[in-house]
Amino acid sequence: MCCRGCQAVAQAIVAGGLTDFYRHRTATSLQARDLVPAELDKLSLYDREDLQQSFAVGQGGGTREAALIIEGIVCAACVWLNERHVRTLPGVHEFAINYSTHRARVRWDPRQIRLSQILEAVAAIGYQAHPFDPGRQEQLQRDERRAALRRLAVAGLGMLQVMMLAVALYAGDASGMDAQLRAFLRWISLLLTVPVVLYAGKGFFISAWRDLRRRQLGMDVPVALAIGGAFLASTWATVRGSGEIYYDSVTMFIFFLLAGRFLEMSARHRAGQAAEELVKLLPATAARLGERGEEQVAVADLAPGDRVLVRPGESVPADGRIVQGRSSIDESLLTGESVPLARAPGDRVTGGTVNNESPLIVEVEAVGEGTVLSSILRLLDRAQSEKPGVARLADRIAGWFVAGLLLVAAVVAWWWWQHNPAHAFAVTLSVLVVTCPCALSLATPAAVTAATGALTRLGVLTTRGHALETLARATHMIFDKTGTLTEGRLRLERVELLGERDRHACLRLAAGLEQASEHPIARALALAGAPRCAVTEVSASAGQGIEGWVDGDRFRIGTPDYVAALQAHGAGQSATGRPADGVYLGDQDGYLARFVFADQLREQAGAALQALRGLGLEIELLSGDQPAAVEAVARELGVSRYQSRCRPQDKLARITQLQHQGAVVAMVGDGVNDAPVLAGAQVSLAMGGGTQLAHASADMVLLSEKLPHLVDAVRTSRRTLQIIRQNLAWALLYNLLAVPLAAAGWVAPWMAAIGMSGSSLVVVLNALRLRAADRG
């Protein structure tokens, strides 16, 4: 038996001689598992490890992160309710929803809670959650738009008919009308209003009930009270045959509210287009090459090591490396770079980019959540769902706003009931309708989503919610040199031999020591063509160099002082008098070689720095390179403040010093050595070609690697902060003016409906001006 209750029932049946029940029953009794709703039973599938590989990615400490779609969200209060509810679950480390796309980012500990339990918790408060699927989200947006249009059409038609009858009733009151005809028109108005309230306005009541059941005062609570109260009062007046009716105000309120939300929904979809365009970059199928030749497979079925054929005009299905063919690759939607880039065998290609000219055979290296495109989407979702300080303040205000509104409405109702009972209901209705915290809660998310979308099209990826706000307030911008102001593609100009080993042997040693490094010098040595020797016990000293063992001997490569320190008991050559530029190789007996590299400045670097100075930013250059190279770059770019031979701790110390002086520091860097410095600045930007660690530490990523886009980012961030303040000021000013006017009886209910819908629409349209940042 599944439980003692069932056992007791079965024993009672047998003891009572009623066993014929089992012989005559037409179907087997339901088991416990049959009583589980099918939808909840389906959620347990998402706990399977093999299924999670397609939408979840492992994080540090054993946690996992996944993107979800949340169905049923109608306003910013829904986002707040979901976030607050899910974050209380044990084992959930982070849960944030992007209001513009209805996508959620959840990070949880599988040892404490299953993903299906999180999805069930969302279902328990009246919403549906499931792993993000681009096709399904597009379908959901189409369904959302169609449903909104149907509700809007019913409300619009009902409003027009009720308004015509209202005109007749008003005219009848003025010139006289037969009582039976007046009653007939009232009943017709009631019949026309019923579908508007029960169908078009159903969502307001569902949302309000959901909030009240969770003991929350959401934005739809006063809306539902206003609609329900006006409709019930009008129905009672119609049945009694006397009293005021408000069918025209009810239908108009629902219509204007739905019209405002429909326009807001359309603007929200447009604001989130940048992320949607990235999602659509990957093709659905790929041509996989195997023993049986070419076969078409779903991109989700590809695995690392597979080889795929990418024809001209097709998108690369996954991250990989070219093994055969030469062509040009269009990376414009990922990086903002409009000119296709030449690619040859050995070069990496990113999933979602487009092959322009010749067929390529690509070996897959990363699929699913491990691709660059998925990383970009995760970072973009994180930025759009995280809230800057001004947004958190607005949310706290909005949370108390509804309670304050209901209290004000109660006071207004009491005052009018004492002084003019005939107008008490109409005035209270206007107070409930005219004020709405929607505009207050939309002020920031609408602006942040529009701005991040515009910058993404330029190749500037915002990865943190606070980045735009902090960048707008930045006073100092600190640059690294190699890979940031310069191309970072060092080339080996010459090798000066300082010991007994020949050029080939020195290059082999240098390439072996640098093989695990991602520094531009390591790439330059690899391109020199010498085979790497086997190196053991490799260790790196940040800002100094690398040490390792080869055939029982210890070698170092790096700065002259670092290499000189290896020499046994100070014997051999000294670093004093050695040229400071270049990279030295040495062993315990002395220097072996000096490698001289050359780099070139990024295109338009000087113009970009000049524009940043024009925006009032103080520019500094902190580099670990040698004094001569740093001074040459600073002089060419017109930078007066610079430091050379800076270790990571030196850079961090300088940033901390500026912060103690009250400066807001923005750090622009690239590479492993910059990661702690990027994390130490108030806002940080990493070049798109940098390491994964630098990207993780940075608040923004310059995917295009074009420094002029950095100027666009600063300008857009300042415009974003300005528009957020404008939106908040408008929302507060509107409510401060509207409430007293409505309480004084100067705003009719129908006027209140127009004003409330218009206030939300003004906020959204003002935020959409930021989308012009990528066209300016």
VENGI-V265342 format. One line per field, one symbol per residue. ss: DSSP state (~ for helix, > for strand, _ for the rest). phi: phi as a letter, one per 20 degrees, with the letter a starting at -180 (. if undefined). psi: psi as a letter, one per 40 degrees, with the letter a starting at -180 (. if undefined). A space follows every 10 residues. Layout:
BEGIN
ss = ???
phi = ???
psi = ???
END
This chain:
BEGIN
ss = ___~~~~~~~ ~~~~~____~ ~~~~______ _~~~~__~~~ ~~~~~~~_~~ ~~___>>>_~ ~~>>>>>>>> >____~~~~~ ~~~~~~~___ _>>>>>>>__ __>>>>>>>_ ____~~~~~~ ~~~~___>>> >__~~~~~~~ ~~~~~~~~~~ ~~~~~~~~~~ ~~~~~~~~~~ ~~~~~___~~ ~~~~~~~~~~ ~~~~~~~~~~ _~~~~~~~~~ ~~~_____~~ ~~~~~~~~~~ ~~~~~~~~~~ ______~~~~ ~~~~~~~~~~ ~~~~~~~~~~ ~_~~~~~~~_ ____>>>>>> __>>>>>>~~ ~_____>>>> ____>___>> >>>>__>>>> _~~~~_____ >>>____>>_ ___>>____> >>>>>>_~~~ _~~~~~~~~~ ~~~~~___~~ ~~~~~~~~~~ ~~~~~~~~~~ ~~~~~~~~~_ ~~~~~~~~~~ ~~~~___~~~ ~~~~~~~~~~ ~~~~~~~~_> >>____~~~~ ~~___>>>>_ ~~~~~>____ >>>>>>>___ __~~~~~~~~ ~~~~_____~ ~~~~~~~___ _____>>>>> >___>>>>>> __>>>>>>_~ ~~~~___~~~ __________ __>>>>>__> >>>>>>>>__ >___~~~~~~ ~~~~___>>> >>____~~~~ ~~~~~~~___ >>>____~~~ ~~~~~~~~~~ ____>>>>>_ _~~~~~~~~~ __>>>>>___ _~~~~~~__> >>_____~~~ ~~~~~~~~~~ ~~~~~~~~~~ ~~~~~~~~~~ ~~~_____~~ ~~~~~~~~~~ ~~~~~~~~~~ ~~~~__
phi = .fbfffffff fffffemdff gffefebfff efffefggff ffffffefff fffecdcfcf mneccbdcdd eofcbfffff fffffffeff neebbcdeff dmeddcccdf fdbeffffff ffffdncdcb gfcgffffff ffffffffff ffffffffff ffffffffff fffednbfff ffffffffff fffgffffdf egffffffff fffelcdefe ffffffffff ffffffffff nbofdcffff ffffffffff ffffffffff fefgfffffe ffffcbeeec fenebecfgf efcgofdced egneeffbfa cfdbocadde dffednffeg dfccgnfecd gofdeedcfc ddefdbclfe efffffffff ffffefdfgf fffffffffe ffffffffff ffffffffdb gfdfffffff ffffebfgff fegegfffff fffffffend eedcfegfff ffefdccdde efndedfmdf cfebcdfdce eegfffffff fffefeedfg ffffffffne feefcclfbd dgmdrccadc lndecccqfg fffffffglm fnedffnfgf enddcbcfeq fdacdddccc fffmffffff ffffeneedc ccceffgfff ffffffemee dbcdleegff ffffffffff enedddddbb offegffgfe ffbccdffef ffffffeeeb ceffldfgff ffffffffff ffffffffff fffgffefff ffffnedfgf ffffffffff fgffffffff fffedf
psi = ididdddddd dddddeffee dddeieiiih iddeehiddd dddedeehdd dddeeiiiii eeiihihihh ieheiddddd ddddddeehh ehdhhhhhdd efiihhhihe ediidddddd ddddeeihii ihhddddddd dddddddddd dddddddddd dddddddddd ddddehihdd dddddddddd dddddddddd eddddddddd dddefigide dddddddddd dddddddddd eiiiifdddd dddddddddd dddddddddd deddddddde dhidiighha deahihiide eiihdihihh iheiiheiha hhehihaihh fdddeehdhi hhiiheiiih heihhdciii hhhhdiibee iddddddddd dddddihidd ddddddddde dddddddddd dddddddddg ddeddddddd ddddhheddd dedddddddd dddddddeeh hheidedddd ddeidihhii checdidegi ihdihhheae iidddddddd dddedeieid ddddddeeeh iiihhifhii hhedaiiihh feihiihaid ddddedhhfe iaiieheihd iihihiaeea idihhhiiii iihfdddddd ddddeehhhi hhieiidddd ddddddefhd hiiifhiddd dddddddddd eeihhhhhah iddedddddd idhihiidea idddddeidi hgddfhdddd dddddddddd dddddddddd dddddddddd dddeeehidd dddddddddd dddddddedd eedee.
END
